[in-house]
Amino acid sequence: MIAANQLMTILQSWSQGVQVWGRDGMRKLWSASNVAIYGGGVKEPEFLNELSQMIGDYDRWRFLASRAAVSLASRGWARDRDS
């Protein structure tokens, strides 16, 4: 349940927010947000570059598994360092 003093805003793109609140208003809204989720599909290079800079370097963990004819032959975690 969302408390009375909270606001949840879901936008399809950065430019959609700029159209509603202007560039400065959108920057203020974005910088004050507690949670920011990028769902993919945006094709705005300026926004994506800024998002990439905010994220910075990170480690990505992924599960690796290979299957034999009957059972799981090997499994484990791999760490990729992206920058």
Backbone hydrogen bonds in HBPLUS format (Angstrom, degrees):
<---DONOR---> <-ACCEPTOR-->    atom                        ^
c    i                          cat <-CA-CA->   ^        H-A-AA   ^      H-
h    n   atom  resd res      DA  || num        DHA   H-A  angle D-A-AA Bond
n    s   type  num  typ     dist DA aas  dist angle  dist       angle   num
A0006-GLN N   A0003-ALA O   3.20 MM   3  5.55 164.0  2.23 119.8 119.4     1
A0017-GLY N   A0014-TRP O   2.96 MM   3  5.36 122.5  2.30 107.1 120.7     2
A0018-VAL N   A0014-TRP O   3.04 MM   4  6.43 153.1  2.12 148.4 156.9     3
A0019-GLN N   A0015-SER O   2.95 MM   4  6.09 149.3  2.05 141.3 148.4     4
A0020-VAL N   A0016-GLN O   3.33 MM   4  6.60 143.7  2.47 137.1 145.4     5
A0020-VAL N   A0017-GLY O   3.16 MM   3  5.19 123.9  2.49  94.7 108.4     6
A0021-TRP N   A0017-GLY O   2.83 MM   4  5.98 177.5  1.84 166.0 165.3     7
A0022-GLY N   A0018-VAL O   2.74 MM   4  4.36 137.8  1.92 124.3 130.4     8
A0026-MET N   A0022-GLY O   2.91 MM   4  6.03 156.3  1.97 151.6 158.1     9
A0027-ARG N   A0023-ARG O   3.00 MM   4  6.22 158.8  2.04 149.4 155.1    10
A0028-LYS N   A0024-ASP O   3.02 MM   4  6.24 156.8  2.07 147.2 153.3    11
A0029-LEU N   A0025-GLY O   2.94 MM   4  6.15 160.2  1.98 147.0 152.6    12
A0030-TRP N   A0026-MET O   2.86 MM   4  6.02 165.1  1.88 153.1 157.0    13
A0031-SER N   A0027-ARG O   2.90 MM   4  6.01 164.3  1.93 148.4 153.0    14
A0032-ALA N   A0028-LYS O   3.04 MM   4  6.06 139.6  2.21 142.5 152.2    15
A0033-SER N   A0030-TRP O   3.29 MM   3  5.35 154.4  2.36 100.6 108.1    16
A0048-LEU N   A0044-GLU O   2.98 MM   4  6.17 169.7  1.99 161.9 165.3    17
A0049-ASN N   A0045-PRO O   2.84 MM   4  5.91 158.2  1.89 151.9 157.1    18
A0050-GLU N   A0046-GLU O   3.13 MM   4  6.33 160.4  2.17 146.4 151.5    19
A0051-LEU N   A0047-PHE O   2.89 MM   4  6.11 157.5  1.94 152.0 158.9    20
A0052-SER N   A0048-LEU O   2.92 MM   4  6.07 156.7  1.97 144.9 151.1    21
A0053-GLN N   A0049-ASN O   2.98 MM   4  6.24 154.0  2.05 146.3 153.1    22
A0054-MET N   A0050-GLU O   2.97 MM   4  6.22 153.6  2.04 147.0 154.1    23
A0055-ILE N   A0051-LEU O   3.01 MM   4  6.26 155.5  2.07 149.4 155.8    24
A0056-GLY N   A0052-SER O   2.93 MM   4  6.08 163.7  1.96 149.9 154.6    25
A0058-TYR N   A0082-ASP O   3.22 MM  24  5.70 162.4  2.25 149.2 153.9    26
A0082-ASP N   A0058-TYR O   3.07 MM  24  5.70 164.5  2.09 174.2 178.3    27
A0060-ARG N   A0080-ASP O   2.86 MM  20  5.20 168.2  1.87 156.7 160.7    28
A0080-ASP N   A0060-ARG O   2.93 MM  20  5.20 168.7  1.94 152.5 155.9    29
A0062-ARG N   A0078-ALA O   3.04 MM  16  5.52 156.6  2.10 153.8 160.5    30
A0078-ALA N   A0062-ARG O   2.95 MM  16  5.52 163.9  1.98 160.0 165.3    31
A0064-LEU N   A0076-GLY O   2.77 MM  12  5.38 178.0  1.77 166.7 167.1    32
A0076-GLY N   A0064-LEU O   2.98 MM  12  5.38 135.4  2.19 155.4 156.2    33
A0066-SER N   A0074-SER O   3.09 MM   8  5.53 158.3  2.14 146.4 147.4    34
A0073-ALA N   A0066-SER O   3.05 MM   7  5.80 137.6  2.24 139.1 150.7    35
A0068-ALA N   A0071-SER O   2.90 MM   3  5.43 160.3  1.94 159.8 164.8    36
